[in-house]
Amino acid sequence: MLLVTWVVFYTVVKMVEGLMHDKEITIPVAIHLDHGSSFEKCKEAIDAGFTSVMIDASHDPFEENVATTAKVVEYAHEHGVSVEAELGTVGGQEDDVVAEGVIYADPKECQELVEKNWY
């Protein structure tokens, strides 16, 4: 299954690059993975050429979320890729992340997440 995901990510990158070439677009374009549900998914997107990823480990306990985010940040920054992270949930389904109810992010946890992953 992971290889299939990488192939899809790679295809998206190549389609965007092809369109940019055909339309003679010369300004930089970001290709962003939104709501990546695991380190592995974010890694696949990075390896395929995405320039930005969002790790959504908000479904995990806080400490696990911080650890997963740290792993993604380390790998992404080694490859020049920016990272967005998520705390709290809004409810519903987005991509392959399902959450029930509304759980607001705790501002102190937000600060801690940034402090542990900022470099």
C-alpha distances in whole Angstrom, upper triangle without the diagonal:
4,5,5,6,9,10,11,13,14,16,17,19,20,21,23,25,26,27,29,31,32,33,35,33,34,34,31,28,25,22,21,17,19,18,15,14,14,15,11,11,14,14,11,14,17,16,15,19,19,22,22,19,20,19,19,20,23,21,22,26,27,27,24,23,26,24,21,22,24,21,20,23,24,21,22,25,25,23,26,24,25,24,24,24,25,27,28,26,28,26,24,21,19,16,14,17,19,23,26,29,31,31,33,32,35,36,37,33,32,35,34,30,32,34,31,29,32,33
4,5,5,6,9,10,11,12,14,16,17,18,20,21,23,24,26,27,29,30,32,33,31,32,31,28,25,23,19,18,15,17,16,13,13,11,12,8,8,11,10,8,11,13,12,12,16,16,19,19,17,18,16,18,18,21,21,21,24,26,25,22,21,23,21,18,19,21,18,17,20,21,17,18,22,21,20,22,20,22,20,22,21,23,25,27,26,27,26,24,21,19,16,14,17,20,23,26,29,30,30,31,30,33,34,35,31,30,33,31,28,29,31,28,26,28,29
4,5,5,6,9,10,10,12,14,15,16,18,20,21,22,24,26,27,28,30,31,30,31,30,28,25,23,19,19,16,19,19,15,16,15,15,11,10,13,12,9,11,13,11,11,15,16,19,20,18,20,19,21,21,25,24,25,28,29,29,25,24,26,24,21,22,24,20,19,22,22,19,19,23,22,20,22,21,23,22,24,24,26,28,30,29,30,29,27,24,22,18,17,20,23,26,30,33,34,33,35,33,36,37,38,34,33,35,34,30,31,33,31,28,30,31
4,5,5,6,9,10,11,13,14,15,16,19,20,21,23,24,26,27,29,30,29,30,30,27,24,22,19,18,16,18,18,15,16,15,16,13,11,14,14,10,12,15,13,12,15,16,20,20,18,20,19,20,22,25,24,25,29,30,30,26,25,27,26,22,23,25,22,20,23,24,21,21,24,24,22,24,22,24,23,24,24,25,28,29,28,29,28,26,22,20,16,15,18,21,25,28,31,32,33,34,33,36,37,38,35,33,36,35,31,32,35,32,30,32,32
4,5,5,6,9,10,11,13,14,15,17,19,20,21,23,24,26,27,29,27,28,27,25,22,19,15,15,12,14,14,11,12,12,13,10,8,11,11,7,8,12,11,10,13,13,16,16,15,16,16,17,18,21,21,22,26,27,27,24,22,24,23,19,20,22,20,17,20,21,18,18,21,21,19,21,19,20,19,20,21,22,25,26,25,26,25,23,19,17,13,12,16,19,22,26,29,29,29,31,30,33,34,35,31,30,32,32,28,29,31,29,26,28,29
4,5,5,6,8,10,11,12,14,15,16,18,20,21,22,24,26,27,25,26,26,23,20,18,14,14,12,15,16,13,14,13,13,10,8,10,9,5,7,9,8,6,10,11,14,15,14,16,16,18,20,23,23,24,27,28,28,24,23,25,23,20,20,22,19,16,19,20,16,16,19,19,16,19,16,19,18,20,21,23,26,28,27,28,27,26,22,19,16,15,18,22,25,29,31,32,31,32,31,34,34,35,32,30,32,32,28,28,31,29,26,27,28
4,5,5,6,9,10,10,12,14,15,16,18,20,21,22,24,25,24,25,25,23,20,19,15,16,14,17,18,16,17,17,17,14,12,13,13,9,10,12,10,8,11,12,16,17,17,19,19,21,23,26,26,27,31,31,31,28,27,28,27,23,24,25,22,20,22,23,20,19,22,22,19,21,19,21,21,23,24,26,29,31,29,30,30,27,24,21,17,17,21,24,27,31,34,34,34,35,34,37,38,39,35,34,36,35,31,32,34,32,29,31,31
4,5,5,6,9,10,10,12,14,15,16,18,20,21,22,24,23,24,24,22,19,17,13,14,12,14,16,14,16,16,17,14,11,13,13,10,9,12,12,9,11,12,15,16,15,17,18,19,22,24,24,26,30,30,31,28,26,28,27,23,23,25,23,20,22,24,20,19,22,23,20,21,19,20,20,21,22,24,27,28,27,27,27,24,21,18,14,15,18,21,25,28,31,31,32,33,32,35,36,37,34,32,34,34,30,31,33,32,29,30,31
4,5,5,6,9,10,11,13,14,16,17,19,20,21,22,21,22,21,19,16,14,10,10,9,12,14,12,14,15,15,13,10,10,11,7,6,9,9,6,8,8,12,12,12,14,15,17,20,23,23,25,28,28,29,26,24,25,24,21,20,22,20,17,19,20,17,15,19,19,16,17,15,17,17,18,20,21,25,27,25,26,26,24,21,17,14,15,18,21,24,28,30,30,30,31,30,33,33,34,31,29,31,31,27,27,30,29,25,27,27
4,5,5,6,9,10,11,12,14,15,16,18,20,21,20,21,21,18,15,14,11,12,12,15,17,15,18,18,17,15,12,13,12,9,8,9,8,5,7,8,12,14,14,17,18,21,23,26,27,28,31,31,31,28,26,28,27,23,23,24,22,19,20,21,18,16,19,19,16,17,15,18,19,20,22,24,28,30,29,30,30,28,24,21,18,19,21,25,28,32,34,34,34,34,33,36,36,37,34,32,34,34,30,29,32,31,27,28,28
4,5,5,6,9,10,10,12,14,15,16,18,19,19,20,21,18,16,15,12,14,13,16,19,17,20,20,20,18,15,16,15,12,11,13,12,8,10,11,14,16,16,19,21,23,25,28,28,30,33,34,34,31,29,30,30,26,26,27,25,22,24,25,21,20,23,23,19,20,18,20,21,23,25,26,30,32,30,30,30,28,24,21,18,19,22,26,29,32,35,35,35,36,35,38,38,39,36,34,36,36,32,32,35,34,30,31,31
4,5,5,6,9,10,11,12,14,15,16,18,17,18,18,16,13,12,9,11,11,14,16,15,18,19,19,18,14,14,15,12,10,12,12,9,9,9,12,14,14,17,19,21,24,26,27,28,32,32,33,30,27,29,29,25,24,26,24,21,22,24,21,18,21,22,18,19,17,18,19,20,22,24,27,29,28,28,28,26,22,19,16,18,21,24,27,30,32,32,33,33,32,35,35,37,34,32,34,34,30,30,33,32,28,29,29
4,5,5,6,9,10,11,12,14,15,16,15,16,16,13,11,10,7,10,11,14,17,16,19,20,19,18,15,14,14,12,9,10,11,7,6,7,10,12,13,16,19,21,24,27,28,29,32,32,33,30,27,28,28,25,23,25,23,20,21,22,19,16,19,19,16,16,14,16,17,19,22,24,28,30,29,29,30,28,25,21,18,20,22,26,29,32,34,34,34,34,32,35,35,37,34,31,33,33,30,29,31,31,27,27,27
4,5,5,6,9,10,10,12,14,15,14,16,16,15,13,13,11,14,15,18,21,20,23,23,22,20,18,17,17,14,12,13,13,9,9,10,13,16,17,20,22,25,28,30,31,33,36,36,36,33,31,32,31,28,27,28,26,23,24,25,22,20,22,22,18,18,17,19,21,23,26,28,31,33,32,33,33,31,28,24,21,23,26,29,32,35,37,37,37,37,36,39,39,40,38,35,37,37,33,32,35,34,30,31,30
4,5,5,6,9,10,10,12,14,13,15,16,15,13,13,11,14,15,18,21,20,23,24,24,22,19,19,20,17,14,16,16,12,12,12,15,17,18,21,23,25,28,31,32,33,37,37,37,35,32,33,33,30,28,30,28,25,26,27,24,22,24,25,21,21,19,21,22,24,26,28,32,33,32,32,32,30,27,23,21,23,25,29,31,35,37,36,37,37,36,39,39,41,38,36,37,38,34,33,36,36,32,32,32
4,5,5,6,9,10,10,12,10,12,13,11,9,10,8,12,14,16,20,20,23,24,24,22,19,18,19,17,14,15,16,12,11,11,12,14,16,19,22,24,27,29,31,33,36,35,36,34,31,32,32,29,27,29,27,24,24,26,23,20,22,23,19,19,17,18,20,21,24,26,30,32,31,30,31,29,26,23,20,23,25,28,31,34,36,35,36,35,34,37,37,39,36,33,35,36,32,31,34,34,30,30,30
4,6,5,6,9,10,10,9,11,12,11,9,11,10,14,16,19,22,22,25,26,25,24,21,20,20,18,15,15,15,12,10,11,12,15,18,21,24,26,29,32,33,35,38,37,38,35,33,33,33,30,28,29,28,24,25,26,23,20,22,22,18,18,17,19,21,23,26,28,32,34,33,34,34,33,30,26,23,26,28,31,34,37,39,38,38,38,36,39,39,40,38,35,36,37,34,32,35,34,31,30,30
4,5,5,6,9,10,10,12,14,14,12,14,13,17,19,22,25,24,28,28,28,26,23,23,23,20,18,18,18,15,13,15,16,19,21,24,27,29,32,34,36,37,41,40,41,38,36,36,36,33,31,33,31,28,28,29,27,24,26,26,22,22,21,23,25,26,29,32,35,37,36,36,36,34,31,28,25,27,30,33,36,39,41,40,41,40,39,42,42,44,41,38,40,41,37,36,39,38,34,34,34
4,5,5,6,8,8,11,13,13,11,14,13,16,19,21,25,25,28,29,29,28,25,24,24,22,19,20,20,17,15,16,17,19,21,24,27,29,32,34,36,38,41,40,41,39,36,37,37,34,32,34,32,29,29,31,28,25,27,27,24,23,21,23,25,26,29,31,35,36,35,34,35,33,30,27,25,27,30,33,35,38,40,39,40,39,38,41,41,43,41,38,39,40,37,36,39,38,35,34,34
4,6,5,6,5,7,9,10,9,12,12,16,19,21,25,25,28,29,29,28,25,24,24,22,19,19,20,17,15,15,15,18,21,23,27,29,32,34,36,38,41,40,41,39,36,36,36,33,31,33,32,28,28,29,27,24,25,26,22,21,20,21,24,25,28,30,34,36,35,35,36,34,31,28,26,29,31,34,36,39,40,39,40,39,38,41,40,42,40,37,38,39,36,34,37,37,33,32,32
4,6,5,6,8,11,12,12,15,15,19,22,24,28,28,31,32,31,30,27,26,26,24,21,21,21,18,16,17,18,21,23,26,30,32,35,37,39,41,44,43,43,41,38,39,39,36,34,35,34,30,30,31,29,26,27,27,23,22,22,24,26,28,31,34,37,39,39,38,39,38,35,31,29,31,34,37,39,42,44,43,43,43,41,44,43,45,43,40,41,42,39,37,40,39,36,35,34
4,5,8,11,13,15,14,17,17,21,23,26,29,29,33,34,33,32,29,28,28,26,23,24,24,21,19,20,20,23,26,29,32,34,37,39,41,42,46,45,46,44,41,41,41,38,36,38,36,33,33,34,32,29,30,30,27,26,25,27,29,30,34,36,39,41,40,39,40,38,35,32,30,32,35,38,40,43,45,44,45,44,43,46,45,47,45,42,44,45,41,40,42,42,39,38,37
4,5,9,11,13,13,16,17,20,23,25,29,29,33,34,34,33,30,29,29,27,24,25,25,22,20,20,20,23,25,28,31,33,37,38,40,42,45,44,45,43,40,41,41,38,36,38,37,33,33,34,32,29,30,31,27,26,25,26,28,29,33,35,38,40,39,38,39,37,35,31,29,32,34,37,40,42,44,43,43,43,42,45,44,46,44,41,42,44,40,39,41,42,38,37,37
4,6,9,12,13,16,17,21,24,26,30,30,34,35,34,33,31,29,29,28,25,24,25,22,20,20,20,23,26,28,32,34,38,39,41,43,46,45,46,44,41,41,41,38,36,37,36,33,32,34,31,28,29,29,26,24,24,25,28,29,33,35,39,41,40,39,41,39,37,33,31,34,36,39,41,44,45,44,45,43,42,45,44,46,44,41,42,43,40,38,41,41,37,36,35
4,6,8,9,13,14,18,21,23,27,28,31,32,32,31,28,26,27,26,22,22,23,21,18,18,17,19,23,25,29,31,35,36,38,40,43,41,42,41,38,38,38,35,33,34,34,30,29,31,29,26,26,27,24,22,21,22,25,26,30,32,35,37,37,36,38,36,34,30,29,32,33,36,38,41,42,41,41,40,39,41,40,42,41,37,38,40,37,35,37,38,34,33,32
4,6,9,12,15,18,22,24,28,28,32,32,31,31,29,26,27,26,23,22,23,21,17,17,16,19,22,25,29,31,35,36,39,40,43,41,42,40,37,37,37,35,32,33,33,29,28,29,28,24,24,25,22,20,20,21,24,25,29,32,35,38,37,37,39,38,35,32,30,33,34,38,39,42,43,42,42,40,39,41,40,41,40,36,37,39,36,33,36,36,32,31,30
4,6,10,13,16,20,22,25,26,30,30,29,30,27,25,25,25,21,20,22,20,17,16,14,16,20,23,26,29,32,33,36,37,40,38,39,38,34,34,35,32,30,30,30,27,26,27,26,22,22,23,20,18,17,18,21,22,26,29,32,34,34,34,36,35,33,29,28,31,32,35,37,40,40,39,39,37,35,38,36,38,37,33,34,35,32,30,32,33,30,28,27
4,7,10,13,17,19,22,23,26,27,26,26,24,21,22,21,18,17,19,17,13,13,10,13,16,19,23,25,29,30,33,34,36,35,35,34,31,30,31,29,26,27,27,23,22,23,22,18,18,20,17,14,14,14,17,19,23,26,29,32,32,32,34,33,31,27,26,28,29,32,34,37,38,36,36,34,33,35,33,35,34,30,31,32,29,27,29,30,26,25,24
4,7,10,13,15,19,20,23,24,23,24,21,18,19,19,15,15,17,15,12,10,9,10,14,16,20,22,26,27,30,31,34,32,33,32,29,29,29,27,24,25,25,21,21,22,21,17,18,20,16,14,13,13,16,17,21,23,27,29,29,29,30,30,27,23,22,25,26,29,31,34,35,33,33,32,30,33,32,33,32,28,29,31,28,26,28,29,25,24,24
4,6,10,12,16,16,20,20,20,20,18,15,16,16,12,12,15,13,10,7,6,7,10,13,16,19,22,24,26,28,30,29,30,28,25,25,26,23,20,22,21,18,17,19,18,14,15,17,14,12,10,10,12,13,17,19,23,25,25,26,27,27,24,20,19,22,22,26,27,31,32,30,30,29,27,29,28,30,28,25,26,27,24,22,25,25,22,21,21
4,7,10,13,13,17,18,17,17,14,12,14,13,9,10,12,10,8,5,5,6,8,11,14,17,20,22,24,26,28,28,28,26,23,24,24,21,19,21,20,16,17,19,17,13,15,17,14,13,10,11,12,13,16,18,22,24,24,24,25,24,22,18,16,18,20,23,25,29,30,29,29,28,26,29,29,30,28,25,27,28,24,23,26,26,22,22,22
4,6,10,10,14,15,15,15,12,10,12,12,9,9,13,11,10,6,6,5,5,8,11,13,17,18,20,22,25,24,25,23,20,21,21,18,16,18,18,14,14,17,15,12,14,17,14,13,10,9,9,10,13,15,19,21,20,21,22,21,18,15,13,16,16,20,22,25,26,25,25,24,23,26,25,27,25,22,24,24,21,20,23,23,19,20,21
4,7,6,10,11,12,12,9,7,10,10,7,9,12,11,10,7,9,6,5,6,9,10,14,16,17,19,22,22,23,21,17,19,19,16,14,17,16,12,14,16,15,12,15,17,15,15,11,11,10,10,11,13,17,19,18,19,20,19,16,12,10,12,13,17,19,22,24,23,23,23,21,24,25,26,23,21,23,24,20,20,23,22,19,20,21
4,6,9,12,13,14,11,9,13,13,10,12,15,15,14,11,12,9,6,5,8,8,12,13,15,17,20,20,21,19,16,18,19,16,14,17,17,14,15,18,17,14,17,20,18,17,13,12,10,9,10,11,14,16,15,15,16,15,13,9,8,10,11,14,15,19,20,19,19,19,18,22,22,24,21,19,22,22,19,19,22,22,19,20,22
4,6,9,11,12,10,9,13,13,12,14,17,16,17,13,14,11,8,5,6,5,9,10,11,13,17,17,18,16,13,15,17,13,12,16,16,13,14,18,17,15,18,20,19,19,15,14,11,9,9,8,12,13,12,13,13,13,10,7,7,8,7,11,12,16,17,17,17,17,16,19,20,22,19,17,20,20,17,18,21,20,18,20,22
4,6,8,9,6,6,9,10,9,11,14,14,15,12,13,11,7,6,5,6,8,11,12,13,16,17,18,15,12,15,15,11,11,14,13,10,13,15,14,13,16,18,17,18,14,13,11,10,9,10,13,15,14,16,16,16,13,10,8,8,8,12,14,18,20,20,19,20,18,21,22,23,20,19,21,21,17,18,21,20,17,19,21
4,7,8,7,8,11,12,12,14,16,17,18,15,17,14,11,9,6,5,6,9,9,10,14,15,16,13,11,14,14,10,11,14,13,11,14,17,15,15,18,20,19,20,17,16,13,12,11,11,13,14,13,15,15,15,12,10,9,7,6,10,12,16,18,18,18,19,18,20,22,23,19,18,21,21,17,19,22,20,18,21,23
4,5,5,6,9,10,11,13,14,16,17,15,17,15,11,10,7,7,7,11,11,10,14,15,15,11,10,12,11,8,9,12,10,9,12,14,13,13,17,18,17,19,16,16,13,13,11,12,14,16,16,19,18,18,16,14,12,10,10,13,15,19,21,21,20,21,19,22,23,23,20,19,22,20,17,18,21,18,16,19,21
4,6,5,6,9,10,10,12,14,15,14,15,13,10,10,7,9,9,13,14,13,15,15,15,12,11,12,10,6,8,10,7,6,10,11,9,10,13,14,14,16,14,14,12,13,12,13,16,18,19,21,22,22,19,17,15,14,14,17,19,22,24,24,23,23,21,23,24,24,20,19,21,20,16,17,19,17,15,17,19
4,5,5,6,9,10,10,12,14,14,16,15,12,12,10,12,12,16,16,15,18,19,18,15,14,16,14,10,12,13,10,9,12,13,11,12,15,15,15,17,15,16,14,15,15,17,19,21,21,24,23,23,20,18,15,14,14,18,20,24,26,26,25,26,24,26,27,28,24,23,25,23,20,21,23,20,18,21,22
4,5,5,6,9,10,11,13,11,14,12,9,10,9,10,12,15,15,16,19,20,20,16,15,17,15,12,12,15,12,10,13,15,12,12,16,16,15,17,14,15,13,14,14,15,18,20,20,21,21,20,17,15,12,11,12,16,18,22,25,25,24,25,23,26,27,27,24,23,25,24,20,21,24,22,19,21,22
4,5,5,6,9,10,11,9,11,9,6,8,7,10,11,15,16,16,19,19,19,16,14,15,14,11,10,12,10,7,10,12,9,8,12,13,12,13,10,11,9,11,11,14,17,19,19,21,22,21,18,16,13,13,14,17,19,23,25,25,24,24,22,24,25,26,22,21,23,22,18,18,21,19,16,18,19
4,5,5,6,8,10,10,11,11,9,11,10,13,14,18,19,18,21,21,20,17,16,17,15,12,12,13,10,7,10,11,7,8,11,11,10,13,10,12,11,14,14,17,20,23,23,25,25,25,22,19,17,16,17,21,23,27,29,28,27,27,25,27,28,28,25,23,25,23,20,20,22,20,17,19,19
4,5,5,6,9,9,12,12,10,12,12,15,16,20,20,20,24,24,23,20,19,20,18,15,15,16,14,11,14,14,11,11,14,14,12,14,12,14,14,16,17,19,22,24,24,26,26,25,22,19,16,15,17,21,23,27,30,29,29,29,27,30,30,31,28,26,28,27,23,23,26,23,20,22,22
4,5,5,6,5,9,9,7,10,11,14,16,19,20,21,24,24,24,21,19,20,19,16,15,17,14,11,13,15,11,10,13,14,11,13,10,12,12,14,15,18,21,23,23,24,25,24,20,17,14,15,16,20,23,27,29,28,28,28,26,29,29,30,27,25,27,26,22,22,25,23,20,21,21
4,5,5,5,7,8,8,11,12,15,17,20,22,22,25,24,24,21,19,19,18,15,14,15,13,10,11,12,9,7,10,10,8,9,7,10,10,13,15,18,22,24,25,26,27,26,23,20,18,18,19,23,25,29,31,30,29,29,27,29,29,29,26,24,26,25,21,21,23,21,18,19,19
4,5,7,10,11,11,14,15,18,20,23,24,24,27,27,26,23,22,22,21,17,17,17,15,12,14,14,10,9,12,11,9,11,10,13,14,17,19,22,25,28,28,29,30,29,26,23,20,20,21,25,28,31,34,33,32,32,30,32,32,33,30,28,29,28,25,24,26,24,21,22,21
4,6,9,11,12,15,16,19,21,24,25,26,29,29,28,26,24,24,23,20,19,20,18,15,17,17,13,12,15,14,11,13,12,14,15,18,20,22,26,28,28,29,30,28,25,22,19,19,21,25,28,31,34,33,33,33,31,34,34,34,31,29,31,30,27,26,29,27,23,24,24
4,6,9,11,14,16,19,22,25,26,27,30,29,29,26,24,24,24,21,19,20,18,15,16,16,13,11,13,13,9,10,9,12,14,16,19,22,26,28,28,29,30,29,26,22,20,21,22,26,29,32,34,33,33,32,30,33,33,33,31,28,30,29,26,25,27,26,22,23,22
4,6,7,11,13,16,19,22,23,24,27,26,27,24,22,22,22,19,17,18,17,13,14,15,13,10,12,13,10,10,8,10,11,13,16,19,22,25,25,26,27,26,23,19,17,18,20,23,26,29,31,30,29,29,27,30,29,30,28,25,27,27,23,22,25,24,20,21,20
4,7,11,13,17,19,22,24,25,27,26,26,24,22,21,21,19,16,17,17,13,13,14,12,9,10,12,9,7,5,7,9,12,15,18,22,24,25,26,27,27,24,20,19,20,21,25,27,30,31,30,29,28,26,28,28,29,26,23,25,25,22,20,23,22,18,18,18
4,7,10,13,16,18,21,22,24,23,23,21,18,18,19,16,14,15,15,11,11,13,12,8,10,13,10,9,5,5,6,8,11,14,18,21,21,22,24,24,21,18,16,18,18,22,23,27,28,26,25,24,22,25,24,25,23,20,21,22,18,17,20,19,16,16,16
4,6,10,12,15,17,18,20,19,20,18,15,16,16,13,11,13,13,9,9,12,11,8,11,13,12,11,7,6,5,6,9,11,15,18,18,19,21,21,18,15,14,15,15,18,20,23,25,23,23,22,20,22,22,23,21,18,20,20,16,16,19,18,15,15,17
4,6,9,11,14,15,17,16,18,16,12,13,14,12,9,12,12,9,10,13,13,10,13,16,15,14,10,9,6,4,6,8,11,14,14,16,17,18,15,12,12,13,12,15,16,20,21,20,19,18,16,19,19,20,18,15,17,18,14,14,17,17,14,15,17
4,6,9,11,12,14,13,14,12,9,10,11,8,7,10,10,7,9,12,12,11,13,16,16,16,12,11,7,6,5,7,10,13,13,16,17,17,15,13,12,12,11,14,15,18,20,19,17,17,15,18,18,19,16,14,17,16,12,13,16,15,12,15,17
4,5,8,9,12,12,13,11,8,11,12,9,8,12,13,11,12,16,16,15,17,20,19,19,16,14,11,8,6,5,8,10,10,12,13,14,12,10,10,10,8,11,11,15,16,15,14,14,13,16,17,18,15,13,17,16,13,14,18,16,14,17,20
4,5,6,8,9,10,8,5,8,10,7,7,11,12,11,13,16,16,16,18,20,21,21,18,16,13,11,8,7,8,9,10,13,14,15,14,13,13,12,9,11,11,14,16,15,14,14,13,15,17,17,13,13,16,15,12,14,17,15,14,17,20
4,5,7,8,10,9,6,9,12,10,10,14,15,14,15,18,19,19,21,24,24,24,21,18,15,12,8,6,5,6,7,10,11,13,13,12,14,13,9,10,9,12,13,12,10,11,9,12,14,15,12,11,15,14,12,14,17,16,15,18,21
4,7,9,11,10,8,12,13,12,12,16,16,16,18,21,21,21,24,26,26,26,23,21,18,15,12,9,8,8,8,11,11,12,12,12,13,11,8,8,7,10,12,12,10,12,12,14,17,18,14,15,18,17,15,18,20,19,18,21,24
4,6,8,6,6,9,10,9,11,14,14,15,17,19,20,20,23,25,25,26,23,22,18,16,12,11,9,10,11,14,14,16,15,16,16,14,11,12,11,13,15,15,13,14,13,14,17,17,13,14,17,16,13,17,19,17,17,20,23
4,6,5,6,9,10,11,12,14,16,17,18,20,21,22,24,26,27,28,25,23,19,18,14,12,10,10,12,16,16,18,18,19,20,18,15,15,13,15,16,15,12,14,12,13,16,15,11,13,16,14,12,16,17,16,17,20,23
4,5,5,6,9,10,10,12,14,15,16,18,20,21,22,24,26,26,23,21,18,16,12,10,8,9,12,16,17,20,20,20,21,20,16,17,15,17,17,16,13,13,10,10,13,11,8,10,12,10,9,13,14,12,13,17,20
4,5,5,6,9,10,11,12,14,15,17,19,20,21,23,25,25,23,21,18,17,13,13,11,13,16,20,21,23,23,22,23,21,19,20,18,20,21,20,16,17,14,13,15,13,10,12,13,10,9,13,13,11,12,16,19
4,5,5,6,8,10,11,12,14,15,17,18,20,21,23,24,22,20,17,16,13,12,11,13,15,19,20,22,21,20,21,19,16,17,17,19,20,20,17,18,15,16,17,16,12,14,16,13,11,14,15,12,13,17,19
4,5,5,6,8,10,11,12,14,16,16,18,20,21,22,19,17,14,12,9,9,8,11,13,16,17,19,18,18,18,17,14,16,15,18,19,17,15,15,12,13,15,14,11,11,13,11,9,12,14,11,11,15,17
4,6,5,6,9,10,10,12,14,15,16,18,20,20,18,16,13,12,9,10,9,13,15,19,20,22,22,21,21,20,17,19,18,21,22,20,17,17,13,14,14,13,9,10,11,9,6,9,10,7,8,11,14
4,5,5,6,9,10,11,13,14,15,17,19,20,18,17,14,14,12,13,13,16,18,22,23,24,23,22,22,20,18,20,20,23,24,23,20,20,17,17,18,17,13,14,15,12,9,12,12,9,9,13,15
4,5,5,6,9,10,11,12,14,16,17,18,16,15,12,12,10,11,12,15,17,20,21,22,20,19,18,17,15,18,18,21,23,22,20,20,17,18,19,18,15,15,16,14,11,13,14,11,10,14,16
4,5,5,6,9,10,10,12,14,15,16,13,12,9,9,7,9,11,14,16,19,21,22,20,19,18,17,16,18,18,22,23,21,19,18,15,17,17,16,13,12,14,12,8,10,12,9,7,11,13
4,5,5,6,9,10,10,12,14,15,14,12,10,11,10,12,14,17,20,23,24,26,24,22,22,21,19,22,22,25,26,25,22,21,18,19,18,17,14,14,14,12,9,10,11,7,6,9,10
4,6,5,6,9,10,11,13,14,13,13,11,13,12,14,16,19,21,24,25,26,24,22,21,20,19,22,23,26,28,26,24,24,21,22,22,21,18,17,18,16,12,13,14,11,9,12,13
4,5,5,6,8,10,11,12,10,10,8,10,9,12,15,18,20,22,24,24,22,20,18,18,17,20,21,25,26,25,23,23,20,21,21,21,18,17,18,16,13,13,15,12,10,12,13
4,6,5,6,8,10,10,8,8,6,9,9,13,15,19,21,23,25,26,24,22,21,21,20,23,23,27,28,26,24,23,20,21,20,20,17,15,16,15,11,11,12,10,7,9,9
4,6,5,6,9,10,10,10,10,13,13,16,19,22,24,27,29,29,27,25,24,23,23,26,26,30,31,30,27,26,23,24,23,22,20,18,18,17,14,13,14,11,8,10,9
4,6,5,7,9,8,10,10,13,14,17,20,23,25,27,29,29,27,24,22,22,22,25,26,30,32,30,28,28,25,26,26,25,22,21,21,20,17,16,17,15,12,13,13
4,5,5,6,5,7,7,11,12,16,19,22,24,26,27,28,25,22,21,21,21,24,26,29,31,29,27,27,24,25,25,25,22,20,20,20,16,15,17,15,12,13,12
4,5,5,5,7,8,12,14,18,20,24,26,28,30,30,28,25,24,24,24,27,28,32,33,31,29,28,25,26,25,24,22,20,20,19,16,15,16,14,11,11,9
4,6,8,10,12,15,17,21,24,27,29,31,33,33,31,28,26,26,26,30,31,34,36,34,32,31,28,29,28,28,25,23,23,22,19,18,19,17,14,14,12
4,6,9,11,15,17,21,24,27,29,31,32,32,29,26,24,25,25,29,30,34,35,34,32,32,29,30,29,29,27,25,25,24,21,20,21,19,16,16,14
4,7,10,14,16,20,23,27,28,30,32,32,29,26,24,25,26,29,30,34,35,33,32,30,28,29,28,28,26,23,23,23,20,18,20,19,15,14,13
4,7,10,13,17,20,23,24,26,28,28,26,22,21,22,22,26,27,30,31,30,28,27,25,26,25,26,24,21,21,22,18,17,19,18,14,14,13
4,7,10,14,17,21,22,23,25,26,24,21,20,21,21,24,25,28,29,27,26,24,21,23,22,23,21,18,18,19,15,14,16,16,12,11,12
4,7,10,14,17,18,20,22,23,21,18,17,18,17,21,21,25,25,24,22,21,18,20,19,20,17,15,16,16,12,11,14,14,10,10,12
4,7,10,14,15,16,19,20,18,15,16,17,15,18,18,22,22,20,19,17,15,17,16,17,15,12,14,15,11,10,14,14,11,11,14
4,7,10,12,14,17,18,17,14,15,16,13,16,16,19,19,17,15,14,12,14,14,15,12,10,12,12,9,9,13,12,10,12,15
4,7,8,11,13,15,14,13,14,14,12,14,13,15,16,14,12,11,9,11,12,14,11,9,12,12,9,11,14,14,13,14,18
4,7,10,12,15,15,14,16,16,13,14,12,14,14,11,9,8,5,8,9,11,8,7,11,11,9,11,14,14,14,16,19
4,7,9,13,14,14,16,16,12,12,10,11,10,8,5,5,4,8,10,12,10,9,13,14,12,14,17,17,17,19,23
4,6,9,10,11,14,14,10,9,7,8,7,6,5,6,8,11,14,16,14,13,17,17,15,18,21,21,20,22,26
4,7,9,10,14,14,11,10,7,8,7,5,6,7,10,13,16,18,17,16,19,20,19,20,24,24,23,25,28
4,7,9,12,13,10,7,5,5,5,5,8,10,13,16,19,21,19,19,22,23,21,23,26,26,25,27,31
4,7,10,11,8,6,5,6,8,9,12,14,16,20,22,25,22,22,25,26,24,25,29,28,27,29,32
4,6,7,6,4,6,8,11,12,14,16,18,21,23,26,23,22,26,26,23,25,28,28,26,28,31
4,6,5,7,9,12,13,14,15,17,17,21,23,25,22,21,24,25,22,23,27,26,24,26,29
4,6,8,11,14,17,17,18,20,20,24,25,27,24,23,26,26,23,24,28,27,24,26,29
4,6,10,13,16,17,18,20,20,24,26,27,24,23,26,26,23,24,28,26,24,27,29
4,7,10,13,14,15,16,17,20,22,24,21,20,23,23,20,22,25,24,22,25,27
4,7,10,12,13,16,17,20,22,24,21,21,25,24,22,24,27,26,25,27,30
4,7,8,9,12,14,17,20,22,19,19,23,23,20,23,26,25,24,27,30
4,7,9,12,14,17,21,23,20,20,24,24,22,25,28,27,27,29,33
4,7,10,13,16,19,21,19,19,23,24,22,25,27,27,27,29,33
4,6,10,12,15,18,16,16,20,21,20,22,25,25,25,27,30
4,7,9,12,14,13,13,17,18,17,19,22,22,22,24,28
4,6,9,12,11,11,14,15,15,17,19,20,21,22,26
4,6,9,7,7,10,12,11,13,16,16,17,18,22
4,5,5,6,9,10,11,13,14,15,17,18,22
4,5,5,6,9,10,11,12,14,16,16,20
4,5,5,6,9,10,11,12,14,15,19
4,5,5,6,9,10,10,12,14,18
4,5,5,6,9,10,11,12,16
4,5,5,6,9,10,10,14
4,5,5,6,9,10,13
4,6,5,6,8,12
4,5,5,6,9
4,6,5,9
4,6,9
4,6
4
